[in-house]
Amino acid sequence: MGEPIRILNLFTIMNRGGAETMVMNYYRNVDRSKIQFDFLVHRQERGAYDDEIEAMGGRIYRMCPIYPQNFSRYKKMLKVFFDEHPEYNILHSHMSELGCYAFIEAHKRGIKVKICHAHNAPVKGSMTLKEKAQLIFRDYFKHKMLPYSDFLFICGEEAGNWLYGKENKHRFVMMNNAVDSQKFRYSPDHRNKIRQELNLKDDFVILNVGRFNPQKNHTFIIDVFEQIQNLHPDSKLLLAGNGELEEEIKAKVRSLKLENKVLFLGLRDDIHKLFSASDAFLFPSLYEGLPVTMVEAQSSGIKCFISDAIPNQCILGDDVTVISLNESAENWAKKIAVLADGYERQDRYDNMVTAGFDIQANAKWLEEFYLTEYSKKYKD
């Protein structure tokens, strides 16, 4: 058998974010004798997944950040990169409109399979002033990128509508944010182990998994948890992730004297175990595409409480309660606290497979997509 086809994935950095985790799920499950993933990232520091990528045979190339002051330098770096690496015939960008420059350069080189992947759909009403100003430039680049995109991948329709426009819906290709449903199955053993490790005892445990940035709405998470504490003092909040707002959220926790009740867990590689150890998943994001975390949560059978800003497409079963962001933190808390007396966790593995979100079948689909398009576009 010959060498595998190498797919060049574009990312900012391979940390444990939603899109990054999704791609790693696929990477672990494709036939790497046929398909190999490489990564063009835009940070010099190593990412959380870099060791695993390299262990699986992937290559990681580093570019400067795509900031306005770097545009000229970045375009020059791209030219050098493609001069030195003519082996890439398939690009798969996970950088939204920021894949524009790479696509333009790839087009000049005759690369015929350029995939743009929409992972998120920002909501103007929830944006900061800075984000609203950035949206002007984002709109410019997404329209500039579109003619150079051969395939328009989406995780959900709202993400696709924002990045590509509804008028291009006929071109959308759904790539499910699939997970290893077997791995995320509820496990009493994992529950007991994590609860012992974190000294949770018989506490009512609420979990959030997400980067500490405005989108994930951590300030409101703390507000809701404070109200849950008023109802059930034996509750604990687990926050898994890191990010630019982490210190700000820690300061808020200290101001409310909740230091002994809120656990900041940082980046974890055992999220599946945290789901088993917890009793409720709190996810009041201001906007999302179709979050991988929601698929993982539902695979575990945990009860989920999510905002009405998250697409209904992410609701895959009966374990999700949608609450308006206009409702008070007290009302959120009352709805969540109903679970404090416990409930029977259901095995949701079959549900995930039936819904089409188990990784095995999805990885096979992506593998065939790459192979088919490569054969069609480069058959000679």
Legacy VTK file of the C-alpha trace (Angstrom):
# vtk DataFile Version 3.0
C-alpha trace
ASCII
DATASET POLYDATA
POINTS 380 float
0.000 0.000 0.000
1.244 3.500 -0.850
1.608 6.497 1.406
-1.585 7.881 3.014
-3.200 11.049 1.697
-2.181 13.868 4.014
-4.940 16.316 5.001
-3.775 19.777 6.076
-6.035 21.013 8.902
-5.950 24.732 9.740
-6.371 25.749 13.376
-5.320 28.525 15.717
-3.825 26.108 18.250
-4.605 22.488 19.077
-5.915 22.963 22.611
-8.961 21.217 24.066
-11.628 23.345 22.417
-14.798 22.020 20.815
-13.650 21.973 17.186
-10.213 20.690 18.150
-11.685 17.864 20.221
-14.061 16.930 17.406
-11.238 16.723 14.860
-9.177 14.609 17.254
-12.140 12.238 17.626
-12.123 11.747 13.862
-8.333 11.541 13.665
-8.216 8.698 16.185
-10.792 6.716 14.224
-9.908 7.117 10.537
-7.726 4.495 8.890
-4.358 6.238 9.168
-2.839 3.914 6.575
-5.128 5.723 4.103
-5.651 9.150 5.657
-3.201 11.140 7.765
-3.898 14.483 9.449
-1.364 17.312 9.595
-1.913 20.710 11.193
-1.064 24.282 10.239
-1.459 26.260 13.479
-1.072 29.949 14.236
0.640 30.000 17.609
4.244 29.204 18.514
3.450 27.516 21.814
2.530 23.854 21.897
-1.113 22.858 22.210
-2.671 20.279 24.508
-3.117 17.779 21.668
0.326 18.210 20.064
1.922 15.186 21.733
-0.917 12.908 20.672
-0.899 14.269 17.120
2.801 13.577 16.738
2.436 10.121 18.300
-0.135 9.251 15.618
2.186 10.413 12.836
0.788 13.900 12.333
2.958 16.880 11.489
2.500 20.324 13.036
3.593 23.505 11.260
3.572 26.897 12.965
2.684 30.282 11.498
2.359 33.764 12.988
-1.048 34.792 14.398
-3.469 36.223 11.830
-3.627 39.737 13.231
-4.047 42.851 11.029
-0.483 43.943 11.771
0.721 40.519 10.537
-1.264 40.267 7.280
1.639 41.069 4.974
4.032 38.793 6.878
1.450 36.018 7.024
0.844 36.023 3.274
4.589 35.746 2.684
4.805 32.853 5.161
2.001 31.063 3.329
3.826 31.344 0.009
6.961 29.876 1.553
4.975 27.107 3.220
3.251 25.966 0.016
6.539 26.228 -1.894
8.109 23.856 0.629
5.095 21.535 0.919
3.627 20.727 -2.501
2.365 17.392 -1.130
-0.900 18.869 0.141
-3.888 18.450 -2.151
-6.626 18.750 0.488
-7.023 21.660 2.921
-9.580 21.535 5.724
-9.869 24.868 7.524
-11.459 25.143 10.975
-10.711 28.863 11.285
-13.945 30.266 9.872
-13.290 33.312 7.677
-9.616 33.439 8.735
-8.895 30.583 6.351
-9.277 33.113 3.534
-5.583 33.798 2.858
-4.643 30.106 2.928
-7.439 29.294 0.465
-6.375 32.053 -1.926
-2.774 30.842 -1.893
-3.891 27.209 -2.275
-6.061 28.225 -5.242
-3.021 29.766 -6.951
-1.246 26.416 -6.520
-4.070 24.473 -8.143
-5.216 22.758 -4.960
-8.711 21.528 -5.807
-10.123 20.332 -2.477
-10.432 23.269 -0.094
-12.894 22.669 2.735
-14.153 25.472 4.945
-15.795 24.271 8.156
-18.353 26.387 10.064
-18.265 25.614 13.781
-19.977 28.624 15.335
-22.710 31.186 14.796
-22.164 34.430 16.730
-25.265 36.262 17.931
-25.111 40.049 17.594
-27.329 40.700 20.602
-24.864 39.008 22.941
-21.700 40.578 21.530
-19.384 43.026 23.266
-18.643 46.341 21.557
-15.249 44.982 20.517
-16.827 41.880 18.976
-19.354 44.004 17.102
-16.541 46.102 15.660
-14.668 42.947 14.656
-17.777 41.707 12.880
-17.264 44.294 10.129
-13.922 42.719 9.255
-15.278 39.205 9.709
-18.042 39.892 7.200
-15.490 41.205 4.708
-13.258 38.142 4.983
-16.021 35.552 4.886
-17.317 37.008 1.602
-13.783 37.184 0.230
-13.173 33.545 1.202
-16.329 32.029 -0.251
-15.294 31.899 -3.952
-12.170 29.948 -2.996
-14.023 27.338 -0.881
-14.736 24.119 -2.770
-16.793 22.535 0.031
-18.845 24.207 2.753
-18.866 21.969 5.816
-21.169 22.704 8.748
-21.761 21.338 12.237
-25.271 22.825 12.228
-27.406 25.023 9.986
-27.078 28.199 12.034
-23.295 28.088 11.816
-23.524 27.539 8.057
-26.065 30.294 7.534
-23.815 32.800 9.284
-20.534 31.907 7.594
-21.763 31.100 4.084
-25.207 32.688 3.817
-28.565 30.942 3.507
-28.401 31.342 -0.258
-25.615 28.734 -0.266
-27.542 26.168 1.750
-27.604 23.809 -1.229
-23.821 23.519 -0.891
-23.757 22.687 2.834
-22.146 19.394 3.838
-23.071 18.214 7.325
-20.204 16.763 9.333
-21.537 15.655 12.686
-19.700 16.601 15.868
-19.383 12.915 16.633
-17.938 11.462 19.843
-16.861 8.085 21.137
-20.225 7.166 22.647
-18.789 4.053 24.265
-16.201 6.123 26.124
-18.795 8.625 27.381
-21.243 6.040 28.679
-22.216 6.579 32.308
-19.904 4.640 34.625
-20.520 4.160 38.375
-16.828 3.314 38.718
-15.795 6.616 37.157
-18.328 8.405 39.328
-16.966 6.937 42.534
-13.332 7.481 41.560
-13.712 11.160 40.614
-15.926 11.927 43.587
-13.319 10.453 45.880
-10.495 12.291 44.093
-12.270 15.654 44.321
-13.732 15.026 47.790
-17.295 15.475 46.545
-18.846 12.941 48.926
-22.636 13.090 48.575
-22.686 16.615 47.138
-25.064 17.708 44.405
-22.568 18.368 41.602
-23.052 20.765 38.708
-20.573 20.694 35.815
-19.589 23.113 33.074
-17.007 22.346 30.403
-15.809 25.229 28.289
-13.214 27.867 27.631
-13.311 30.904 29.908
-14.403 33.482 27.347
-17.503 35.703 27.005
-19.347 33.210 24.770
-19.545 30.584 27.529
-21.207 33.005 29.988
-19.285 32.004 33.130
-20.441 35.069 35.045
-24.012 33.831 34.756
-22.934 30.295 35.659
-21.633 31.637 38.979
-24.854 33.602 39.503
-26.916 30.462 38.970
-24.703 28.407 41.253
-24.965 31.002 44.012
-28.738 30.564 43.888
-28.390 26.770 43.896
-26.229 27.130 47.002
-29.053 29.003 48.704
-31.357 26.072 48.001
-28.842 23.257 48.574
-25.733 24.189 50.564
-24.309 20.712 49.897
-23.795 21.499 46.195
-20.523 21.904 44.297
-19.679 23.438 40.920
-16.978 21.966 38.679
-15.497 24.204 35.982
-13.300 22.395 33.431
-11.330 24.545 31.023
-9.118 27.604 30.929
-9.056 30.949 29.158
-8.650 34.677 29.377
-11.508 35.257 31.842
-10.479 32.595 34.355
-8.928 35.003 36.869
-11.931 37.316 36.617
-14.284 34.435 37.389
-12.089 33.294 40.277
-12.266 36.806 41.707
-16.058 36.721 41.499
-16.136 33.365 43.280
-13.965 34.785 46.069
-16.176 37.862 46.393
-19.176 35.573 46.942
-17.213 33.452 49.430
-17.748 30.321 47.328
-14.071 29.279 47.141
-14.793 25.974 48.873
-17.744 25.252 46.638
-16.378 25.993 43.148
-13.592 23.806 41.787
-11.496 25.141 38.901
-10.197 21.984 37.229
-8.266 23.463 34.302
-7.735 21.446 31.133
-8.622 17.790 31.691
-8.239 14.678 29.573
-10.907 12.805 31.552
-14.016 14.826 30.697
-15.943 11.562 30.206
-15.310 10.714 33.858
-16.394 14.171 35.026
-19.749 13.681 33.316
-20.273 10.423 35.203
-19.282 12.088 38.486
-21.683 15.023 38.069
-25.461 15.351 38.488
-26.288 18.247 36.166
-24.616 19.922 33.196
-25.026 23.709 33.086
-24.399 25.283 29.667
-25.856 28.812 29.310
-23.762 29.896 26.318
-24.549 33.162 24.552
-24.139 31.398 21.193
-22.913 28.080 19.799
-22.763 26.107 16.565
-23.457 22.534 17.570
-21.185 22.038 20.593
-19.260 18.799 20.930
-19.648 19.115 24.688
-23.410 18.769 24.356
-23.016 15.521 22.413
-20.604 14.225 25.046
-22.958 15.203 27.856
-25.965 13.492 26.319
-23.899 10.371 25.661
-23.358 10.172 29.428
-27.046 10.427 30.291
-26.565 13.503 32.476
-29.389 16.059 32.742
-28.473 19.176 30.763
-29.666 22.747 31.267
-28.884 24.928 28.272
-29.692 28.400 27.012
-32.185 29.161 24.275
-29.278 30.618 22.260
-28.005 27.098 21.531
-29.462 25.483 18.366
-32.197 22.905 18.912
-30.256 20.605 16.601
-28.013 19.744 19.539
-30.939 18.186 21.448
-30.589 14.477 20.757
-32.835 12.991 23.435
-34.851 13.578 26.598
-32.080 14.791 28.908
-32.069 18.459 27.866
-33.972 21.373 29.385
-33.860 24.676 27.470
-34.139 27.865 29.526
-34.284 31.419 28.234
-31.328 33.676 28.943
-33.926 36.275 29.859
-34.922 34.222 32.908
-33.289 35.076 36.215
-30.447 33.096 37.763
-32.892 32.206 40.544
-35.313 30.587 38.083
-32.480 28.644 36.454
-31.390 27.449 39.882
-34.873 26.284 40.866
-35.175 24.157 37.746
-31.763 22.587 38.264
-32.160 22.031 41.998
-35.123 19.714 41.379
-32.496 17.055 40.657
-30.798 17.379 44.037
-32.596 14.315 45.390
-31.106 12.228 42.601
-32.369 10.451 39.488
-31.652 7.247 37.630
-29.067 7.698 34.880
-30.026 6.094 31.595
-27.652 4.376 29.168
-27.760 6.559 26.039
-25.298 4.666 23.836
-27.957 3.328 21.449
-29.544 6.785 21.242
-26.265 8.348 20.107
-25.684 5.685 17.476
-29.246 6.047 16.166
-28.970 9.850 16.134
-25.838 9.538 13.982
-23.356 10.996 16.467
-21.191 7.982 17.251
-17.675 8.407 15.909
-17.228 5.030 14.206
-19.638 5.540 11.308
-18.815 9.249 11.006
-15.081 8.654 10.759
-15.693 6.140 7.989
-17.835 8.713 6.157
-15.118 11.391 6.371
-12.450 8.950 5.256
-14.494 8.036 2.186
-15.194 11.704 1.466
-11.495 12.544 1.363
-10.602 9.492 -0.711
-13.432 10.042 -3.190
-12.730 13.729 -3.732
-9.004 13.088 -4.040
-9.670 10.410 -6.667
-12.098 12.649 -8.598
-9.916 15.746 -8.580
-6.515 14.125 -8.991
-7.336 10.885 -10.817
-4.588 11.375 -13.362
LINES 1 381
380 0 1 2 3 4 5 6 7 8 9 10 11 12 13 14 15 16 17 18 19 20 21 22 23 24 25 26 27 28 29 30 31 32 33 34 35 36 37 38 39 40 41 42 43 44 45 46 47 48 49 50 51 52 53 54 55 56 57 58 59 60 61 62 63 64 65 66 67 68 69 70 71 72 73 74 75 76 77 78 79 80 81 82 83 84 85 86 87 88 89 90 91 92 93 94 95 96 97 98 99 100 101 102 103 104 105 106 107 108 109 110 111 112 113 114 115 116 117 118 119 120 121 122 123 124 125 126 127 128 129 130 131 132 133 134 135 136 137 138 139 140 141 142 143 144 145 146 147 148 149 150 151 152 153 154 155 156 157 158 159 160 161 162 163 164 165 166 167 168 169 170 171 172 173 174 175 176 177 178 179 180 181 182 183 184 185 186 187 188 189 190 191 192 193 194 195 196 197 198 199 200 201 202 203 204 205 206 207 208 209 210 211 212 213 214 215 216 217 218 219 220 221 222 223 224 225 226 227 228 229 230 231 232 233 234 235 236 237 238 239 240 241 242 243 244 245 246 247 248 249 250 251 252 253 254 255 256 257 258 259 260 261 262 263 264 265 266 267 268 269 270 271 272 273 274 275 276 277 278 279 280 281 282 283 284 285 286 287 288 289 290 291 292 293 294 295 296 297 298 299 300 301 302 303 304 305 306 307 308 309 310 311 312 313 314 315 316 317 318 319 320 321 322 323 324 325 326 327 328 329 330 331 332 333 334 335 336 337 338 339 340 341 342 343 344 345 346 347 348 349 350 351 352 353 354 355 356 357 358 359 360 361 362 363 364 365 366 367 368 369 370 371 372 373 374 375 376 377 378 379
